[in-house]
């Protein structure tokens, strides 16, 4: 562990740090920057800032970044369909929605992220991926890595080590990809498995794939070595100096307006509210005393809010008025366990004091919250 830390320190000590004053005026052609932050929202905000502010006609950019544990979904995806939100909350793993398309990925410090910025005319993701493969082969010639027609990078012809997504603006574009180095695969596989049943959506689905870490193939590799190799190859291909500039994504003097961009990416309205309309049709099997009651639930959710809600259960089990109050309260509210819990807590205060009714009412509310 000490040796690993020493290697990383030595690698960082070799990086040329461009003075802030001349950061964006580096000699033309290309620029390589690396984030000092591991916050997913800050790093995604940097992508947006570069895309919107930099003159990519004069200067191409390679952005290198890593995140603490996070699940990142594509612009047009449904988080309830893509991951286990309950598990994310339990493990304190962040959920983020990026502005590019593509599928869902798990990030941790064992995952490298690369973003290639160019003009729209020069956008070429196959070329970018071949650059990454060439860098890997230069570092370890024995690695069996190649790019597929789907713009993935495979290891040993079967294991996915890199996925791709992109955003094409009117004049600017960026292509970003991941590189699995030493990610926690057990967490990856568990959080990217949705437990939600009966969900129908037109959102872009992710394509499951077998994955493998590069470190499983060669334990002598380090994230620093991989980043440096890719930066060197990028410098060679763009005929620029091999120097990596470290930036702080929270620095407003360097990136004016970045804080607001970061905050927007953290909002419920962006992460969940941008979800394409979907519906849920499921049966809740509620165990009560010595019996099991099946309750049919149908909901339509638009912009992350419950638009239509129907709960079908026997009148003799719970008075229709109580069930109607729950339906009325849920309609128009966020499809969110926190908001549902607040609603239920309020409703329970006005629930009849009859112990039997109160128990049944609580059970139904608990099961509705678990749906979210």
C-alpha positions in Angstrom: 0.0 0.0 0.0 2.9 2.4 0.9 4.6 1.5 -2.3 1.5 2.2 -4.3 1.1 5.6 -2.7 4.7 6.3 -3.4 4.3 5.4 -7.0 1.3 7.7 -7.3 3.2 10.6 -5.7 6.1 10.1 -8.0 3.8 10.1 -11.0 2.1 13.3 -9.8 5.4 15.0 -9.1 6.3 14.6 -12.8 3.2 16.5 -14.0 3.9 20.0 -15.3 1.4 22.3 -13.6 0.5 25.2 -15.9 0.1 28.5 -14.0 -3.5 29.4 -13.6 -3.1 32.7 -15.4 -2.1 31.0 -18.7 -4.2 27.9 -18.3 -6.6 28.5 -21.2 -3.9 30.2 -23.3 -1.7 27.2 -23.5 0.1 26.8 -26.8 -2.5 25.9 -29.5 -3.4 22.5 -30.7 -4.4 20.6 -27.6 -4.7 20.7 -23.8 -4.6 17.8 -21.3 -6.3 18.5 -17.9 -7.0 16.4 -14.9 -9.4 17.1 -12.1 -8.2 17.1 -8.5 -11.8 16.4 -7.3 -13.4 13.0 -7.0 -16.9 14.4 -6.8 -19.0 13.2 -9.7 -21.2 16.3 -9.9 -18.2 18.6 -10.0 -16.5 16.6 -12.7 -19.6 16.4 -14.9 -20.0 20.2 -14.5 -16.5 20.7 -15.8 -17.5 18.7 -18.9 -20.5 21.1 -19.5 -18.3 24.1 -18.8 -15.6 23.2 -21.3 -18.2 22.2 -24.0 -20.0 25.6 -23.6 -17.1 27.9 -23.1 -13.9 26.8 -24.8 -13.0 27.6 -28.4 -12.5 24.1 -29.6 -11.6 25.3 -33.1 -8.3 26.5 -31.6 -7.7 23.9 -29.0 -8.8 20.3 -28.5 -9.0 19.1 -24.9 -8.5 15.8 -23.1 -10.1 15.7 -19.6 -9.0 13.1 -17.2 -11.1 12.4 -14.0 -12.0 9.9 -11.4 -15.0 9.7 -9.0 -15.7 8.4 -5.6 -18.5 5.7 -5.7 -21.3 6.8 -8.0 -23.8 5.5 -10.5 -24.1 7.7 -13.6 -27.1 7.3 -15.9 -27.5 8.6 -19.4 -29.5 11.7 -20.3 -32.5 9.7 -21.4 -32.5 6.9 -18.9 -34.8 5.8 -16.0 -32.9 5.4 -12.7 -35.6 3.0 -11.3 -35.1 0.8 -14.4 -31.3 1.0 -14.3 -30.2 0.5 -10.7 -31.1 -0.4 -7.2 -31.9 2.9 -5.7 -32.5 1.5 -2.2 -29.0 -0.1 -2.2 -27.5 3.2 -3.4 -29.0 4.9 -0.4 -27.9 2.3 2.0 -24.3 2.4 0.7 -24.3 6.2 0.4 -23.4 5.9 -3.3 -24.3 9.0 -5.4 -26.6 8.9 -8.4 -25.9 11.4 -11.2 -27.5 12.0 -14.6 -25.1 13.2 -17.3 -26.0 15.3 -20.3 -24.8 12.8 -22.8 -26.7 9.7 -24.0 -25.7 6.1 -23.6 -26.1 3.6 -20.8 -25.5 3.4 -17.0 -22.1 3.0 -15.5 -20.7 2.5 -12.0 -17.8 4.7 -11.0 -15.3 4.4 -8.1 -11.6 5.3 -7.7 -10.8 2.1 -9.6 -12.4 3.6 -12.7 -10.7 6.1 -15.0 -12.9 8.6 -17.0 -11.7 10.2 -20.3 -13.4 13.0 -22.1 -12.3 14.1 -25.6 -13.5 17.6 -26.7 -13.4 18.7 -30.3 -15.5 20.6 -32.8 -18.4 18.7 -34.1 -16.7 18.4 -37.4 -13.6 16.7 -35.9 -15.6 14.4 -33.6 -14.3 10.8 -34.0 -15.0 8.4 -31.2 -13.5 5.4 -33.0 -10.2 7.3 -33.3 -10.3 8.2 -29.6 -10.9 4.6 -28.6 -8.1 3.4 -30.8 -5.9 6.0 -29.1 -6.7 4.4 -25.8 -6.0 0.9 -27.1 -2.7 2.0 -28.6 -1.7 3.6 -25.2 -2.6 0.3 -23.4 -0.6 -1.7 -25.9 2.4 0.6 -25.5 2.3 0.1 -21.8 1.7 -3.7 -21.9 2.1 -5.2 -25.4 0.7 -8.5 -24.2 -2.7 -7.1 -23.5 -5.4 -8.4 -25.8 -7.6 -5.3 -26.2 -9.6 -4.1 -29.2 -12.4 -1.7 -30.1 -15.8 -3.2 -31.2 -18.2 -1.8 -33.8 -20.4 -0.8 -30.8 -17.6 1.5 -29.6 -16.7 -0.6 -26.6 -13.2 -1.8 -25.7 -13.0 -5.5 -24.9 -10.3 -7.4 -23.0 -9.6 -11.0 -24.1 -12.3 -10.7 -26.8 -15.1 -11.0 -24.3 -14.8 -8.7 -21.3 -15.9 -5.1 -21.5 -13.4 -2.6 -20.0 -14.7 0.6 -21.5 -18.1 2.0 -22.5 -18.8 5.1 -24.6 -21.2 8.0 -24.5 -21.2 11.4 -26.3 -22.8 14.8 -26.6 -23.0 16.5 -30.0 -23.7 20.3 -29.8 -24.2 22.6 -32.7 -20.5 23.4 -33.1 -18.8 21.5 -30.2 -18.8 17.9 -29.2 -17.4 15.6 -26.6 -16.9 11.8 -26.4 -16.3 10.3 -23.0 -15.5 6.8 -22.0 -14.6 4.7 -18.9 -11.7 2.4 -18.3 -12.1 -0.3 -15.7 -8.8 -0.5 -13.8 -9.6 -1.9 -10.4 -13.3 -1.1 -9.7 -15.2 -3.0 -7.1 -17.0 -5.5 -9.3 -19.2 -6.9 -6.5 -20.7 -3.4 -5.8 -20.9 -2.7 -9.5 -23.0 -5.8 -10.2 -25.3 -5.3 -7.2 -26.1 -1.6 -7.7 -26.6 -2.0 -11.5 -29.4 -4.5 -11.0 -32.9 -3.1 -10.7 -35.3 -4.8 -8.3 -38.3 -2.9 -9.6 -41.0 -5.1 -11.1 -43.7 -4.2 -13.6 -42.0 -1.1 -14.9 -42.7 0.0 -18.4 -40.7 2.8 -20.0 -39.5 4.1 -23.4 -36.2 5.3 -21.7 -32.9 4.2 -23.2 -32.0 0.8 -21.7 -28.5 -0.2 -20.8 -27.0 -3.3 -22.5 -25.6 -5.8 -19.9 -22.1 -7.0 -20.4 -19.4 -9.2 -18.7 -16.8 -6.9 -17.3 -13.2 -7.3 -16.1 -10.6 -5.0 -14.5 -7.3 -4.4 -16.3 -5.6 -5.0 -12.9 -7.0 -8.6 -13.0 -4.9 -9.1 -16.1 -1.8 -7.4 -14.9 -1.6 -6.5 -11.2 1.5 -4.4 -11.8 -0.5 -1.7 -13.5 -1.6 1.5 -11.6 -4.2 4.1 -12.5 -1.4 6.7 -12.6 0.5 4.6 -15.2 -2.6 4.2 -17.3 -3.5 7.9 -17.2 0.0 8.9 -18.1 0.2 6.5 -21.0 -3.1 7.8 -22.5 -2.0 11.4 -22.0 1.3 10.7 -23.7 -0.4 9.0 -26.7 -2.8 11.9 -26.9 0.1 14.4 -26.9 1.9 12.4 -29.7 -1.2 12.2 -31.9 -2.0 15.9 -31.5 1.7 17.0 -31.7 1.6 18.9 -28.3 3.7 18.8 -25.2 3.0 16.0 -22.8 1.9 18.0 -19.8 -1.1 17.5 -17.6 -2.7 20.5 -15.9 -4.4 19.8 -12.6 -7.6 21.8 -12.1 -10.0 22.3 -9.2 -13.6 22.0 -10.4 -14.7 24.3 -7.6 -12.5 27.2 -8.7 -14.8 30.0 -9.8 -11.9 32.2 -10.9 -10.8 29.5 -13.4 -14.3 28.3 -14.3 -16.8 31.2 -13.9 -20.3 29.9 -13.1 -19.1 26.3 -12.3 -20.8 26.2 -8.9 -24.2 26.8 -10.3 -23.7 24.1 -12.9 -22.6 21.7 -10.1 -25.6 22.5 -8.0 -28.0 22.0 -10.9 -26.6 18.5 -11.5 -27.4 17.6 -7.9 -31.0 18.6 -7.9 -33.8 16.1 -7.7 -35.4 17.8 -10.7 -32.4 17.0 -12.8 -31.4 13.5 -11.5 -35.0 12.1 -11.2 -37.3 14.8 -12.8 -35.7 14.4 -16.2 -36.8 10.7 -16.4 -38.9 9.9 -19.4 -42.5 9.1 -18.6 -43.0 5.6 -17.3 -45.7 3.3 -15.7 -45.7 0.7 -13.0 -48.1 -2.1 -12.7 -47.3 -4.5 -9.9 -48.9 -6.7 -7.2 -47.9 -6.1 -3.6 -48.1 -9.3 -1.6 -48.6 -8.1 1.9 -48.3 -10.5 4.8 -50.7 -9.7 7.6 -51.1 -11.9 10.6 -51.7 -15.4 9.2 -52.7 -14.4 5.7 -51.2 -12.8 2.6 -53.2 -10.1 0.8 -52.5 -9.3 -2.9 -52.9 -5.6 -3.7 -52.7 -4.4 -7.3 -51.0 -1.0 -7.8 -50.9 0.9 -11.1 -49.1 4.3 -11.4 -48.1 6.6 -14.2 -45.1 8.8 -13.5 -44.2 11.9 -15.5 -41.2 14.2 -14.8 -40.6 12.0 -11.7 -44.0 12.8 -10.2 -47.0 10.5 -9.8 -49.5 11.5 -12.4 -52.0 8.7 -11.9 -52.3 6.3 -9.0 -54.7 3.4 -8.5 -54.6 1.0 -5.5 -57.0 -2.0 -5.7 -57.7 -3.8 -2.5 -60.8 -5.3 -0.8 -63.1 -2.8 0.9 -63.5 -5.1 3.9 -59.8 -5.0 4.5 -59.5 -1.2 4.6 -62.3 1.5 4.3 -62.3 3.0 0.8 -62.0 6.5 2.3 -58.6 5.8 3.8 -57.3 4.3 0.6 -58.6 7.3 -1.3 -56.8 9.7 1.0 -53.5 7.9 0.3 -54.2 8.0 -3.5 -55.1 11.6 -3.3 -51.9 12.5 -1.4 -49.6 10.5 -3.7 -51.1 12.0 -6.9 -48.9 14.9 -7.9 -46.2 14.1 -5.4 -42.6 13.1 -6.2 -42.1 9.3 -6.8 -39.7 9.4 -3.9 -39.5 7.5 -0.6 -38.7 10.6 1.4 -41.7 12.6 0.2 -44.0 9.6 0.5 -42.8 9.0 4.0 -43.6 12.6 5.0 -47.0 12.3 3.4 -47.7 9.0 5.2 -46.6 10.4 8.5 -49.1 13.2 8.1 -51.9 10.9 7.1 -51.3 8.5 10.0 -52.0 11.3 12.4 -55.6 11.5 11.2 -56.1 7.7 10.8 -58.8 6.3 13.1 -57.5 5.1 16.4 -58.8 1.6 15.9 -55.7 -0.6 16.4 -56.6 -3.0 13.6 -57.2 -0.3 11.0 -54.1 1.5 12.0 -52.0 -1.6 11.6 -53.4 -2.4 8.1 -53.1 1.2 7.0 -49.4 1.4 8.2 -48.7 -1.9 6.3 -50.1 -0.5 3.1 -48.2 2.7 3.4 -44.9 0.9 4.1 -45.3 -1.2 1.0 -46.1 1.8 -1.2 -43.0 3.5 0.0 -40.9 0.4 -0.8 -42.1 0.7 -4.4 -40.0 3.9 -4.7 
